[in-house]
Amino acid sequence: MIQALEPVKNEFHLEKHVDAELRDRHSTETKLYTVRELRNNDLLAKMVNFKDNPNLKDDEKLPLTKTTGWLPVKEIFNIWWQHRKLFDEILESQQAELTEEAKSKLKERAQSVEKQIEREVDTFIARAL
């Protein structure tokens, strides 16, 4: 992306504007997260480099920093999270109508999708680095 912007910056004399936008898009924020929230969301825990410890209480709040702005990893996280929420909502809303076998298959499919997305994220990151 940065290489594609170089000719635009030079041709239209937008160096300062483009550089400022890129800085804004790659900023970080520190936020308080509960240990429970991080334990329940593996991907969020990875994004903030949370290292679990049995001595931590679920309601304990930790100040952790994560990247904000437009980043491919953040976009991938949003896609992954939407898939996870979709499966959770289907399981919850159809609880009475699904057989135990159907619930089990749906959970397996959700886990399969999560693993596939994780593999794709790992491949993307490896190529980007």
N, CA, C and O atoms as a printed pandas DataFrame, in Angstrom:
     atom_number atom_name residue_name chain_id  residue_number  x_coord  y_coord  z_coord
0              1         N          MET        A               1    0.821   -1.178    0.000
1              2        CA          MET        A               1    0.000    0.000    0.000
2              3         C          MET        A               1    0.875    1.255    0.000
3              4         O          MET        A               1    0.617    2.213   -0.729
4              5         N          ILE        A               2    1.896    1.224    0.821
5              6        CA          ILE        A               2    2.775    2.400    0.918
6              7         C          ILE        A               2    3.473    2.651   -0.411
7              8         O          ILE        A               2    3.627    3.801   -0.823
8              9         N          GLN        A               3    3.901    1.571   -1.097
9             10        CA          GLN        A               3    4.555    1.719   -2.393
10            11         C          GLN        A               3    3.592    2.299   -3.422
11            12         O          GLN        A               3    3.995    3.097   -4.268
12            13         N          ALA        A               4    2.333    1.906   -3.356
13            14        CA          ALA        A               4    1.340    2.419   -4.296
14            15         C          ALA        A               4    1.066    3.901   -4.061
15            16         O          ALA        A               4    0.705    4.623   -4.990
16            17         N          LEU        A               5    1.236    4.354   -2.827
17            18        CA          LEU        A               5    0.976    5.763   -2.506
18            19         C          LEU        A               5    2.127    6.689   -2.878
19            20         O          LEU        A               5    1.921    7.894   -3.023
20            21         N          GLU        A               6    3.325    6.155   -3.034
21            22        CA          GLU        A               6    4.485    7.004   -3.329
22            23         C          GLU        A               6    4.286    7.887   -4.556
23            24         O          GLU        A               6    4.533    9.090   -4.476
24            25         N          PRO        A               7    3.843    7.333   -5.699
25            26        CA          PRO        A               7    3.648    8.215   -6.871
26            27         C          PRO        A               7    2.582    9.288   -6.630
27            28         O          PRO        A               7    2.713   10.411   -7.119
28            29         N          VAL        A               8    1.537    8.950   -5.886
29            30        CA          VAL        A               8    0.476    9.915   -5.583
30            31         C          VAL        A               8    1.038   11.037   -4.716
31            32         O          VAL        A               8    0.789   12.215   -4.969
32            33         N          LYS        A               9    1.799   10.657   -3.692
33            34        CA          LYS        A               9    2.401   11.662   -2.808
34            35         C          LYS        A               9    3.264   12.630   -3.612
35            36         O          LYS        A               9    3.176   13.845   -3.439
36            37         N          ASN        A              10    4.097   12.078   -4.489
37            38        CA          ASN        A              10    5.034   12.907   -5.243
38            39         C          ASN        A              10    4.340   13.753   -6.309
39            40         O          ASN        A              10    4.613   14.946   -6.439
40            41         N          GLU        A              11    3.448   13.133   -7.065
41            42        CA          GLU        A              11    2.810   13.835   -8.185
42            43         C          GLU        A              11    1.893   14.962   -7.716
43            44         O          GLU        A              11    1.839   16.019   -8.345
44            45         N          PHE        A              12    1.183   14.748   -6.633
45            46        CA          PHE        A              12    0.206   15.735   -6.178
46            47         C          PHE        A              12    0.663   16.513   -4.941
47            48         O          PHE        A              12   -0.114   17.263   -4.350
48            49         N          HIS        A              13    1.922   16.329   -4.559
49            50        CA          HIS        A              13    2.503   17.040   -3.417
50            51         C          HIS        A              13    1.667   16.848   -2.143
51            52         O          HIS        A              13    1.306   17.808   -1.463
52            53         N          LEU        A              14    1.378   15.596   -1.850
53            54        CA          LEU        A              14    0.547   15.257   -0.690
54            55         C          LEU        A              14    1.338   14.515    0.386
55            56         O          LEU        A              14    0.759   13.771    1.177
56            57         N          GLU        A              15    2.638   14.709    0.419
57            58        CA          GLU        A              15    3.472   13.970    1.353
58            59         C          GLU        A              15    2.984   14.092    2.794
59            60         O          GLU        A              15    2.799   13.086    3.480
60            61         N          LYS        A              16    2.779   15.313    3.242
61            62        CA          LYS        A              16    2.379   15.540    4.632
62            63         C          LYS        A              16    1.018   14.918    4.934
63            64         O          LYS        A              16    0.821   14.325    5.994
64            65         N          HIS        A              17    0.088   15.058    4.001
65            66        CA          HIS        A              17   -1.264   14.536    4.216
66            67         C          HIS        A              17   -1.277   13.005    4.266
67            68         O          HIS        A              17   -1.907   12.411    5.141
68            69         N          VAL        A              18   -0.591   12.386    3.336
69            70        CA          VAL        A              18   -0.553   10.923    3.295
70            71         C          VAL        A              18    0.175   10.375    4.515
71            72         O          VAL        A              18   -0.277    9.411    5.133
72            73         N          ASP        A              19    1.297   10.988    4.860
73            74        CA          ASP        A              19    2.045   10.532    6.039
74            75         C          ASP        A              19    1.209   10.660    7.308
75            76         O          ASP        A              19    1.236    9.772    8.161
76            77         N          ALA        A              20    0.468   11.757    7.438
77            78        CA          ALA        A              20   -0.391   11.943    8.617
78            79         C          ALA        A              20   -1.486   10.887    8.662
79            80         O          ALA        A              20   -1.786   10.341    9.724
80            81         N          GLU        A              21   -2.075   10.603    7.519
81            82        CA          GLU        A              21   -3.136    9.586    7.459
82            83         C          GLU        A              21   -2.595    8.209    7.824
83            84         O          GLU        A              21   -3.243    7.465    8.560
84            85         N          LEU        A              22   -1.434    7.870    7.325
85            86        CA          LEU        A              22   -0.844    6.566    7.645
86            87         C          LEU        A              22   -0.506    6.467    9.127
87            88         O          LEU        A              22   -0.692    5.412    9.733
88            89         N          ARG        A              23   -0.014    7.548    9.713
89            90        CA          ARG        A              23    0.267    7.549   11.151
90            91         C          ARG        A              23   -1.015    7.320   11.946
91            92         O          ARG        A              23   -1.035    6.529   12.890
92            93         N          ASP        A              24   -2.090    8.018   11.559
93            94        CA          ASP        A              24   -3.369    7.858   12.254
94            95         C          ASP        A              24   -3.891    6.436   12.146
95            96         O          ASP        A              24   -4.469    5.904   13.094
96            97         N          ARG        A              25   -3.691    5.835   11.010
97            98        CA          ARG        A              25   -4.212    4.482   10.788
98            99         C          ARG        A              25   -3.405    3.420   11.517
99           100         O          ARG        A              25   -3.881    2.299   11.691
100          101         N          HIS        A              26   -2.217    3.745   11.937
101          102        CA          HIS        A              26   -1.370    2.770   12.616
102          103         C          HIS        A              26   -1.102    3.174   14.061
103          104         O          HIS        A              26   -0.026    2.910   14.597
104          105         N          SER        A              27   -2.073    3.808   14.681
105          106        CA          SER        A              27   -1.895    4.226   16.064
106          107         C          SER        A              27   -2.319    3.108   17.020
107          108         O          SER        A              27   -2.826    2.068   16.599
108          109         N          THR        A              28   -2.104    3.344   18.288
109          110        CA          THR        A              28   -2.489    2.353   19.292
110          111         C          THR        A              28   -3.369    3.021   20.338
111          112         O          THR        A              28   -3.390    4.245   20.466
112          113         N          GLU        A              29   -4.090    2.197   21.077
113          114        CA          GLU        A              29   -4.883    2.699   22.190
114          115         C          GLU        A              29   -4.732    1.753   23.367
115          116         O          GLU        A              29   -4.624    0.538   23.200
116          117         N          THR        A              30   -4.726    2.330   24.557
117          118        CA          THR        A              30   -4.681    1.529   25.768
118          119         C          THR        A              30   -6.073    1.570   26.376
119          120         O          THR        A              30   -6.692    2.626   26.497
120          121         N          LYS        A              31   -6.542    0.396   26.752
121          122        CA          LYS        A              31   -7.901    0.271   27.238
122          123         C          LYS        A              31   -7.922   -0.738   28.375
123          124         O          LYS        A              31   -7.068   -1.622   28.437
124          125         N          LEU        A              32   -8.887   -0.613   29.273
125          126        CA          LEU        A              32   -9.041   -1.588   30.342
126          127         C          LEU        A              32   -9.878   -2.764   29.852
127          128         O          LEU        A              32  -10.978   -2.580   29.332
128          129         N          TYR        A              33   -9.354   -3.961   30.020
129          130        CA          TYR        A              33  -10.062   -5.187   29.642
130          131         C          TYR        A              33  -10.215   -6.048   30.885
131          132         O          TYR        A              33   -9.296   -6.139   31.699
132          133         N          THR        A              34  -11.370   -6.678   31.033
133          134        CA          THR        A              34  -11.511   -7.614   32.148
134          135         C          THR        A              34  -10.841   -8.920   31.754
135          136         O          THR        A              34  -10.779   -9.269   30.575
136          137         N          VAL        A              35  -10.353   -9.622   32.731
137          138        CA          VAL        A              35   -9.710  -10.906   32.480
138          139         C          VAL        A              35  -10.722  -11.867   31.851
139          140         O          VAL        A              35  -10.378  -12.642   30.959
140          141         N          ARG        A              36  -11.968  -11.811   32.320
141          142        CA          ARG        A              36  -13.025  -12.667   31.755
142          143         C          ARG        A              36  -13.191  -12.416   30.258
143          144         O          ARG        A              36  -13.268  -13.355   29.465
144          145         N          GLU        A              37  -13.245  -11.129   29.881
145          146        CA          GLU        A              37  -13.397  -10.749   28.481
146          147         C          GLU        A              37  -12.261  -11.331   27.635
147          148         O          GLU        A              37  -12.493  -11.835   26.536
148          149         N          LEU        A              38  -11.051  -11.257   28.150
149          150        CA          LEU        A              38   -9.891  -11.760   27.416
150          151         C          LEU        A              38   -9.875  -13.288   27.364
151          152         O          LEU        A              38   -9.484  -13.872   26.354
152          153         N          ARG        A              39  -10.290  -13.920   28.429
153          154        CA          ARG        A              39  -10.334  -15.388   28.442
154          155         C          ARG        A              39  -11.402  -15.919   27.488
155          156         O          ARG        A              39  -11.254  -17.003   26.925
156          157         N          ASN        A              40  -12.474  -15.153   27.312
157          158        CA          ASN        A              40  -13.572  -15.594   26.438
158          159         C          ASN        A              40  -13.341  -15.253   24.978
159          160         O          ASN        A              40  -14.081  -15.725   24.115
160          161         N          ASN        A              41  -12.339  -14.450   24.683
161          162        CA          ASN        A              41  -12.112  -14.004   23.312
162          163         C          ASN        A              41  -10.626  -14.186   22.974
163          164         O          ASN        A              41   -9.816  -13.284   23.185
164          165         N          ASP        A              42  -10.292  -15.352   22.453
165          166        CA          ASP        A              42   -8.895  -15.687   22.149
166          167         C          ASP        A              42   -8.245  -14.688   21.203
167          168         O          ASP        A              42   -7.087  -14.314   21.386
168          169         N          LEU        A              43   -8.988  -14.260   20.200
169          170        CA          LEU        A              43   -8.399  -13.361   19.215
170          171         C          LEU        A              43   -8.105  -11.984   19.819
171          172         O          LEU        A              43   -7.059  -11.396   19.543
172          173         N          LEU        A              44   -9.014  -11.475   20.634
173          174        CA          LEU        A              44   -8.751  -10.212   21.319
174          175         C          LEU        A              44   -7.533  -10.358   22.223
175          176         O          LEU        A              44   -6.682   -9.470   22.276
176          177         N          ALA        A              45   -7.454  -11.477   22.932
177          178        CA          ALA        A              45   -6.309  -11.731   23.809
178          179         C          ALA        A              45   -5.000  -11.701   23.015
179          180         O          ALA        A              45   -3.993  -11.175   23.490
180          181         N          LYS        A              46   -5.020  -12.264   21.811
181          182        CA          LYS        A              46   -3.822  -12.238   20.959
182          183         C          LYS        A              46   -3.503  -10.818   20.511
183          184         O          LYS        A              46   -2.337  -10.426   20.467
184          185         N          MET        A              47   -4.542  -10.043   20.177
185          186        CA          MET        A              47   -4.331   -8.679   19.684
186          187         C          MET        A              47   -3.676   -7.790   20.731
187          188         O          MET        A              47   -2.932   -6.871   20.387
188          189         N          VAL        A              48   -3.948   -8.055   22.012
189          190        CA          VAL        A              48   -3.386   -7.218   23.074
190          191         C          VAL        A              48   -2.259   -7.926   23.814
191          192         O          VAL        A              48   -1.784   -7.439   24.840
192          193         N          ASN        A              49   -1.833   -9.071   23.297
193          194        CA          ASN        A              49   -0.738   -9.858   23.892
194          195         C          ASN        A              49   -1.007  -10.231   25.346
195          196         O          ASN        A              49   -0.124  -10.132   26.197
196          197         N          PHE        A              50   -2.231  -10.658   25.619
197          198        CA          PHE        A              50   -2.612  -11.073   26.968
198          199         C          PHE        A              50   -2.018  -12.438   27.279
199          200         O          PHE        A              50   -2.182  -13.386   26.511
200          201         N          LYS        A              51   -1.332  -12.530   28.404
201          202        CA          LYS        A              51   -0.787  -13.797   28.892
202          203         C          LYS        A              51   -1.570  -14.172   30.141
203          204         O          LYS        A              51   -1.466  -13.511   31.174
204          205         N          ASP        A              52   -2.352  -15.238   30.038
205          206        CA          ASP        A              52   -3.199  -15.641   31.154
206          207         C          ASP        A              52   -2.357  -16.158   32.316
207          208         O          ASP        A              52   -1.264  -16.695   32.139
208          209         N          ASN        A              53   -2.903  -15.975   33.494
209          210        CA          ASN        A              53   -2.249  -16.401   34.708
210          211         C          ASN        A              53   -3.349  -16.872   35.661
211          212         O          ASN        A              53   -4.318  -16.146   35.879
212          213         N          PRO        A              54   -3.220  -18.069   36.231
213          214        CA          PRO        A              54   -4.269  -18.572   37.117
214          215         C          PRO        A              54   -4.522  -17.676   38.332
215          216         O          PRO        A              54   -5.589  -17.758   38.941
216          217         N          ASN        A              55   -3.577  -16.837   38.687
217          218        CA          ASN        A              55   -3.755  -15.935   39.825
218          219         C          ASN        A              55   -4.673  -14.753   39.510
219          220         O          ASN        A              55   -5.128  -14.061   40.422
220          221         N          LEU        A              56   -4.948  -14.518   38.221
221          222        CA          LEU        A              56   -5.812  -13.406   37.835
222          223         C          LEU        A              56   -7.272  -13.773   38.054
223          224         O          LEU        A              56   -7.699  -14.881   37.729
224          225         N          LYS        A              57   -8.029  -12.840   38.603
225          226        CA          LYS        A              57   -9.466  -13.046   38.833
226          227         C          LYS        A              57  -10.239  -12.575   37.608
227          228         O          LYS        A              57   -9.820  -11.636   36.930
228          229         N          ASP        A              58  -11.375  -13.227   37.319
229          230        CA          ASP        A              58  -12.179  -12.889   36.142
230          231         C          ASP        A              58  -12.575  -11.422   36.073
231          232         O          ASP        A              58  -12.590  -10.839   34.989
232          233         N          ASP        A              59  -12.895  -10.817   37.210
233          234        CA          ASP        A              59  -13.353   -9.426   37.227
234          235         C          ASP        A              59  -12.219   -8.409   37.266
235          236         O          ASP        A              59  -12.462   -7.203   37.214
236          237         N          GLU        A              60  -10.998   -8.883   37.357
237          238        CA          GLU        A              60   -9.840   -7.984   37.395
238          239         C          GLU        A              60   -9.708   -7.262   36.057
239          240         O          GLU        A              60   -9.923   -7.857   35.001
240          241         N          LYS        A              61   -9.353   -5.980   36.106
241          242        CA          LYS        A              61   -9.191   -5.183   34.884
242          243         C          LYS        A              61   -7.717   -4.916   34.641
243          244         O          LYS        A              61   -6.969   -4.565   35.554
244          245         N          LEU        A              62   -7.314   -5.090   33.383
245          246        CA          LEU        A              62   -5.921   -4.883   33.000
246          247         C          LEU        A              62   -5.832   -3.820   31.913
247          248         O          LEU        A              62   -6.614   -3.854   30.963
248          249         N          PRO        A              63   -4.901   -2.876   32.026
249          250        CA          PRO        A              63   -4.699   -1.904   30.950
250          251         C          PRO        A              63   -3.787   -2.525   29.884
251          252         O          PRO        A              63   -2.616   -2.803   30.144
252          253         N          LEU        A              64   -4.326   -2.734   28.703
253          254        CA          LEU        A              64   -3.555   -3.344   27.617
254          255         C          LEU        A              64   -3.669   -2.486   26.362
255          256         O          LEU        A              64   -4.656   -1.779   26.162
256          257         N          THR        A              65   -2.651   -2.560   25.530
257          258        CA          THR        A              65   -2.584   -1.740   24.324
258          259         C          THR        A              65   -2.790   -2.596   23.092
259          260         O          THR        A              65   -2.258   -3.701   22.980
260          261         N          LYS        A              66   -3.585   -2.056   22.159
261          262        CA          LYS        A              66   -3.764   -2.739   20.878
262          263         C          LYS        A              66   -3.686   -1.712   19.758
263          264         O          LYS        A              66   -3.857   -0.513   19.981
264          265         N          THR        A              67   -3.432   -2.191   18.576
265          266        CA          THR        A              67   -3.332   -1.336   17.402
266          267         C          THR        A              67   -4.728   -0.926   16.970
267          268         O          THR        A              67   -5.662   -1.727   17.012
268          269         N          THR        A              68   -4.865    0.328   16.553
269          270        CA          THR        A              68   -6.137    0.808   16.021
270          271         C          THR        A              68   -5.916    1.306   14.603
271          272         O          THR        A              68   -4.790    1.309   14.106
272          273         N          GLY        A              69   -6.972    1.718   13.970
273          274        CA          GLY        A              69   -6.865    2.194   12.597
274          275         C          GLY        A              69   -7.010    1.030   11.632
275          276         O          GLY        A              69   -7.217   -0.111   12.047
276          277         N          TRP        A              70   -6.900    1.321   10.355
277          278        CA          TRP        A              70   -7.094    0.278    9.358
278          279         C          TRP        A              70   -5.841   -0.561    9.248
279          280         O          TRP        A              70   -4.769   -0.072    8.890
280          281         N          LEU        A              71   -5.996   -1.811    9.557
281          282        CA          LEU        A              71   -4.935   -2.791    9.375
282          283         C          LEU        A              71   -5.576   -4.071    8.876
283          284         O          LEU        A              71   -6.668   -4.417    9.327
284          285         N          PRO        A              72   -4.945   -4.779    7.969
285          286        CA          PRO        A              72   -5.538   -6.039    7.495
286          287         C          PRO        A              72   -5.857   -7.000    8.627
287          288         O          PRO        A              72   -6.878   -7.686    8.574
288          289         N          VAL        A              73   -5.021   -7.069    9.639
289          290        CA          VAL        A              73   -5.271   -8.003   10.743
290          291         C          VAL        A              73   -6.562   -7.635   11.455
291          292         O          VAL        A              73   -7.333   -8.512   11.844
292          293         N          LYS        A              74   -6.801   -6.337   11.627
293          294        CA          LYS        A              74   -8.037   -5.907   12.285
294          295         C          LYS        A              74   -9.248   -6.279   11.428
295          296         O          LYS        A              74  -10.259   -6.744   11.952
296          297         N          GLU        A              75   -9.149   -6.077   10.127
297          298        CA          GLU        A              75  -10.253   -6.436    9.248
298          299         C          GLU        A              75  -10.506   -7.947    9.287
299          300         O          GLU        A              75  -11.655   -8.388    9.306
300          301         N          ILE        A              76   -9.440   -8.726    9.298
301          302        CA          ILE        A              76   -9.578  -10.179    9.370
302          303         C          ILE        A              76  -10.218  -10.565   10.697
303          304         O          ILE        A              76  -11.068  -11.454   10.747
304          305         N          PHE        A              77   -9.809   -9.900   11.768
305          306        CA          PHE        A              77  -10.404  -10.161   13.078
306          307         C          PHE        A              77  -11.905   -9.920   13.031
307          308         O          PHE        A              77  -12.676  -10.721   13.561
308          309         N          ASN        A              78  -12.333   -8.824   12.402
309          310        CA          ASN        A              78  -13.760   -8.518   12.315
310          311         C          ASN        A              78  -14.517   -9.588   11.543
311          312         O          ASN        A              78  -15.627   -9.957   11.927
312          313         N          ILE        A              79  -13.938  -10.088   10.470
313          314        CA          ILE        A              79  -14.574  -11.159    9.702
314          315         C          ILE        A              79  -14.700  -12.404   10.558
315          316         O          ILE        A              79  -15.758  -13.030   10.613
316          317         N          TRP        A              80  -13.613  -12.757   11.226
317          318        CA          TRP        A              80  -13.622  -13.944   12.081
318          319         C          TRP        A              80  -14.674  -13.799   13.171
319          320         O          TRP        A              80  -15.441  -14.726   13.428
320          321         N          TRP        A              81  -14.708  -12.638   13.808
321          322        CA          TRP        A              81  -15.644  -12.406   14.918
322          323         C          TRP        A              81  -17.090  -12.487   14.438
323          324         O          TRP        A              81  -17.943  -13.034   15.138
324          325         N          GLN        A              82  -17.374  -11.949   13.256
325          326        CA          GLN        A              82  -18.730  -12.010   12.710
326          327         C          GLN        A              82  -19.155  -13.448   12.457
327          328         O          GLN        A              82  -20.298  -13.812   12.735
328          329         N          HIS        A              83  -18.257  -14.265   11.935
329          330        CA          HIS        A              83  -18.576  -15.684   11.731
330          331         C          HIS        A              83  -18.875  -16.366   13.069
331          332         O          HIS        A              83  -19.840  -17.120   13.192
332          333         N          ARG        A              84  -18.047  -16.094   14.052
333          334        CA          ARG        A              84  -18.234  -16.709   15.365
334          335         C          ARG        A              84  -19.573  -16.305   15.962
335          336         O          ARG        A              84  -20.303  -17.148   16.483
336          337         N          LYS        A              85  -19.901  -15.008   15.888
337          338        CA          LYS        A              85  -21.177  -14.520   16.420
338          339         C          LYS        A              85  -22.361  -15.136   15.674
339          340         O          LYS        A              85  -23.374  -15.474   16.286
340          341         N          LEU        A              86  -22.236  -15.282   14.367
341          342        CA          LEU        A              86  -23.316  -15.886   13.577
342          343         C          LEU        A              86  -23.613  -17.303   14.061
343          344         O          LEU        A              86  -24.769  -17.658   14.290
344          345         N          PHE        A              87  -22.568  -18.104   14.212
345          346        CA          PHE        A              87  -22.768  -19.470   14.691
346          347         C          PHE        A              87  -23.371  -19.481   16.093
347          348         O          PHE        A              87  -24.259  -20.283   16.380
348          349         N          ASP        A              88  -22.896  -18.603   16.961
349          350        CA          ASP        A              88  -23.432  -18.517   18.324
350          351         C          ASP        A              88  -24.911  -18.149   18.315
351          352         O          ASP        A              88  -25.706  -18.725   19.057
352          353         N          GLU        A              89  -25.274  -17.184   17.468
353          354        CA          GLU        A              89  -26.673  -16.754   17.397
354          355         C          GLU        A              89  -27.571  -17.856   16.852
355          356         O          GLU        A              89  -28.688  -18.044   17.333
356          357         N          ILE        A              90  -27.089  -18.580   15.853
357          358        CA          ILE        A              90  -27.882  -19.690   15.305
358          359         C          ILE        A              90  -28.110  -20.738   16.380
359          360         O          ILE        A              90  -29.228  -21.218   16.569
360          361         N          LEU        A              91  -27.046  -21.087   17.078
361          362        CA          LEU        A              91  -27.179  -22.081   18.142
362          363         C          LEU        A              91  -28.148  -21.620   19.224
363          364         O          LEU        A              91  -28.957  -22.405   19.718
364          365         N          GLU        A              92  -28.060  -20.346   19.589
365          366        CA          GLU        A              92  -28.918  -19.833   20.660
366          367         C          GLU        A              92  -30.371  -19.715   20.212
367          368         O          GLU        A              92  -31.278  -20.136   20.932
368          369         N          SER        A              93  -30.598  -19.147   19.034
369          370        CA          SER        A              93  -31.971  -18.903   18.586
370          371         C          SER        A              93  -32.698  -20.177   18.176
371          372         O          SER        A              93  -33.925  -20.245   18.249
372          373         N          GLN        A              94  -31.958  -21.169   17.752
373          374        CA          GLN        A              94  -32.582  -22.414   17.289
374          375         C          GLN        A              94  -32.443  -23.541   18.305
375          376         O          GLN        A              94  -32.626  -24.711   17.970
376          377         N          GLN        A              95  -32.122  -23.192   19.533
377          378        CA          GLN        A              95  -31.860  -24.170   20.588
378          379         C          GLN        A              95  -32.952  -25.236   20.673
379          380         O          GLN        A              95  -32.650  -26.427   20.757
380          381         N          ALA        A              96  -34.211  -24.819   20.651
381          382        CA          ALA        A              96  -35.322  -25.759   20.812
382          383         C          ALA        A              96  -35.546  -26.603   19.565
383          384         O          ALA        A              96  -36.029  -27.731   19.665
384          385         N          GLU        A              97  -35.208  -26.084   18.403
385          386        CA          GLU        A              97  -35.505  -26.777   17.157
386          387         C          GLU        A              97  -34.391  -27.698   16.669
387          388         O          GLU        A              97  -34.648  -28.613   15.887
388          389         N          LEU        A              98  -33.171  -27.471   17.115
389          390        CA          LEU        A              98  -32.050  -28.287   16.652
390          391         C          LEU        A              98  -31.928  -29.563   17.476
391          392         O          LEU        A              98  -32.083  -29.547   18.697
392          393         N          THR        A              99  -31.654  -30.648   16.802
393          394        CA          THR        A              99  -31.382  -31.900   17.515
394          395         C          THR        A              99  -29.980  -31.828   18.085
395          396         O          THR        A              99  -29.183  -30.983   17.677
396          397         N          GLU        A             100  -29.679  -32.691   19.007
397          398        CA          GLU        A             100  -28.326  -32.712   19.587
398          399         C          GLU        A             100  -27.291  -32.980   18.500
399          400         O          GLU        A             100  -26.197  -32.418   18.529
400          401         N          GLU        A             101  -27.636  -33.841   17.539
401          402        CA          GLU        A             101  -26.721  -34.138   16.435
402          403         C          GLU        A             101  -26.475  -32.881   15.585
403          404         O          GLU        A             101  -25.340  -32.605   15.197
404          405         N          ALA        A             102  -27.543  -32.123   15.299
405          406        CA          ALA        A             102  -27.411  -30.902   14.507
406          407         C          ALA        A             102  -26.584  -29.863   15.263
407          408         O          ALA        A             102  -25.749  -29.185   14.664
408          409         N          LYS        A             103  -26.807  -29.733   16.570
409          410        CA          LYS        A             103  -26.022  -28.804   17.379
410          411         C          LYS        A             103  -24.546  -29.172   17.337
411          412         O          LYS        A             103  -23.680  -28.310   17.190
412          413         N          SER        A             104  -24.280  -30.447   17.468
413          414        CA          SER        A             104  -22.901  -30.924   17.449
414          415         C          SER        A             104  -22.240  -30.631   16.103
415          416         O          SER        A             104  -21.096  -30.179   16.057
416          417         N          LYS        A             105  -22.960  -30.888   15.006
417          418        CA          LYS        A             105  -22.418  -30.627   13.663
418          419         C          LYS        A             105  -22.179  -29.130   13.452
419          420         O          LYS        A             105  -21.183  -28.727   12.852
420          421         N          LEU        A             106  -23.104  -28.319   13.954
421          422        CA          LEU        A             106  -22.949  -26.876   13.806
422          423         C          LEU        A             106  -21.740  -26.377   14.593
423          424         O          LEU        A             106  -20.992  -25.529   14.107
424          425         N          LYS        A             107  -21.548  -26.890   15.788
425          426        CA          LYS        A             107  -20.379  -26.515   16.590
426          427         C          LYS        A             107  -19.090  -26.949   15.901
427          428         O          LYS        A             107  -18.113  -26.201   15.878
428          429         N          GLU        A             108  -19.090  -28.158   15.340
429          430        CA          GLU        A             108  -17.913  -28.636   14.608
430          431         C          GLU        A             108  -17.622  -27.742   13.411
431          432         O          GLU        A             108  -16.466  -27.424   13.132
432          433         N          ARG        A             109  -18.668  -27.341   12.709
433          434        CA          ARG        A             109  -18.483  -26.477   11.540
434          435         C          ARG        A             109  -17.921  -25.127   11.970
435          436         O          ARG        A             109  -17.039  -24.581   11.307
436          437         N          ALA        A             110  -18.428  -24.585   13.081
437          438        CA          ALA        A             110  -17.926  -23.309   13.589
438          439         C          ALA        A             110  -16.440  -23.418   13.925
439          440         O          ALA        A             110  -15.657  -22.525   13.601
440          441         N          GLN        A             111  -16.059  -24.507   14.569
441          442        CA          GLN        A             111  -14.647  -24.707   14.911
442          443         C          GLN        A             111  -13.804  -24.851   13.654
443          444         O          GLN        A             111  -12.676  -24.360   13.600
444          445         N          SER        A             112  -14.343  -25.520   12.648
445          446        CA          SER        A             112  -13.626  -25.687   11.384
446          447         C          SER        A             112  -13.401  -24.335   10.706
447          448         O          SER        A             112  -12.312  -24.061   10.200
448          449         N          VAL        A             113  -14.430  -23.501   10.698
449          450        CA          VAL        A             113  -14.304  -22.164   10.095
450          451         C          VAL        A             113  -13.274  -21.341   10.866
451          452         O          VAL        A             113  -12.449  -20.659   10.259
452          453         N          GLU        A             114  -13.316  -21.398   12.190
453          454        CA          GLU        A             114  -12.348  -20.660   13.007
454          455         C          GLU        A             114  -10.921  -21.096   12.689
455          456         O          GLU        A             114  -10.032  -20.258   12.534
456          457         N          LYS        A             115  -10.704  -22.407   12.594
457          458        CA          LYS        A             115   -9.360  -22.913   12.296
458          459         C          LYS        A             115   -8.914  -22.493   10.903
459          460         O          LYS        A             115   -7.748  -22.153   10.699
460          461         N          GLN        A             116   -9.837  -22.515    9.944
461          462        CA          GLN        A             116   -9.499  -22.113    8.586
462          463         C          GLN        A             116   -9.107  -20.633    8.555
463          464         O          GLN        A             116   -8.122  -20.260    7.919
464          465         N          ILE        A             117   -9.877  -19.801    9.240
465          466        CA          ILE        A             117   -9.558  -18.372    9.273
466          467         C          ILE        A             117   -8.217  -18.149    9.967
467          468         O          ILE        A             117   -7.418  -17.331    9.512
468          469         N          GLU        A             118   -7.958  -18.864   11.060
469          470        CA          GLU        A             118   -6.671  -18.732   11.758
470          471         C          GLU        A             118   -5.517  -19.111   10.838
471          472         O          GLU        A             118   -4.491  -18.431   10.828
472          473         N          ARG        A             119   -5.667  -20.185   10.066
473          474        CA          ARG        A             119   -4.612  -20.581    9.115
474          475         C          ARG        A             119   -4.380  -19.495    8.076
475          476         O          ARG        A             119   -3.241  -19.175    7.737
476          477         N          GLU        A             120   -5.480  -18.931    7.573
477          478        CA          GLU        A             120   -5.350  -17.881    6.561
478          479         C          GLU        A             120   -4.697  -16.630    7.140
479          480         O          GLU        A             120   -3.896  -15.979    6.469
480          481         N          VAL        A             121   -5.033  -16.294    8.376
481          482        CA          VAL        A             121   -4.405  -15.147    9.034
482          483         C          VAL        A             121   -2.910  -15.403    9.207
483          484         O          VAL        A             121   -2.091  -14.532    8.911
484          485         N          ASP        A             122   -2.556  -16.583    9.681
485          486        CA          ASP        A             122   -1.146  -16.927    9.857
486          487         C          ASP        A             122   -0.391  -16.850    8.536
487          488         O          ASP        A             122    0.729  -16.340    8.488
488          489         N          THR        A             123   -1.000  -17.357    7.464
489          490        CA          THR        A             123   -0.365  -17.313    6.144
490          491         C          THR        A             123   -0.191  -15.867    5.695
491          492         O          THR        A             123    0.865  -15.491    5.188
492          493         N          PHE        A             124   -1.239  -15.054    5.884
493          494        CA          PHE        A             124   -1.161  -13.644    5.499
494          495         C          PHE        A             124   -0.050  -12.921    6.249
495          496         O          PHE        A             124    0.741  -12.186    5.657
496          497         N          ILE        A             125   -0.002  -13.142    7.564
497          498        CA          ILE        A             125    1.010  -12.465    8.381
498          499         C          ILE        A             125    2.404  -12.907    7.980
499          500         O          ILE        A             125    3.316  -12.085    7.885
500          501         N          ALA        A             126    2.577  -14.205    7.743
501          502        CA          ALA        A             126    3.885  -14.713    7.329
502          503         C          ALA        A             126    4.335  -14.087    6.019
503          504         O          ALA        A             126    5.513  -13.768    5.856
504          505         N          ARG        A             127    3.415  -13.908    5.092
505          506        CA          ARG        A             127    3.765  -13.287    3.802
506          507         C          ARG        A             127    4.056  -11.803    3.975
507          508         O          ARG        A             127    4.941  -11.259    3.315
508          509         N          ALA        A             128    3.306  -11.144    4.866
509          510        CA          ALA        A             128    3.476   -9.707    5.064
510          511         C          ALA        A             128    4.809   -9.389    5.731
511          512         O          ALA        A             128    5.399   -8.339    5.479
512          513         N          LEU        A             129    5.278  -10.287    6.574
513          514        CA          LEU        A             129    6.530  -10.038    7.272
514          515         C          LEU        A             129    7.665  -10.407    6.361
515          516         O          LEU        A             129    8.829  -10.279    6.741
